[in-house]
Amino acid sequence: DLVWFVAVGLGVLAAILHWPIADGPILRQTRPAEEA
């Protein structure tokens, strides 16, 4: 179902934003402008 897919997507996104890894190289790859 589309609803289930969206729910999982939001869950993964929330997990990435809350995990300490978000402060690492992943954030630099997605937002190089803010790092500079």
N, C-alpha and C positions, 0 to 999 in steps of 0.2 A: 504493500500500500504506500501511496505517496506520503501520507501522514506519518507512517512509521519511519520512512526514509528521512523526512525532515526532522523528526524527533531525534533520531540518531545523530544526524548532522549537527543539530544544535547542541546535543550532549557532548559530542567530540570537540566542537568549537569551544564550549564552556570549559571543558577539561584542559584544552591547550592554553586558554587564556589564564587559567588559575594555576597551572603547573609552573614551577620554577624554570622549566626548560624554555618557557616563553621569553625569558630574559636573556637567553643564549643566542646561538647562531641562527635559530629559526626566525627570531624577530628581526635580525639584521638582514636576512634574505628577503623578507616580506616588506620591511620598511627601512631601506638603506638611507632614505632621505632624513628620517628622524634621527638615525644614529649619527649622521654627519651634521 
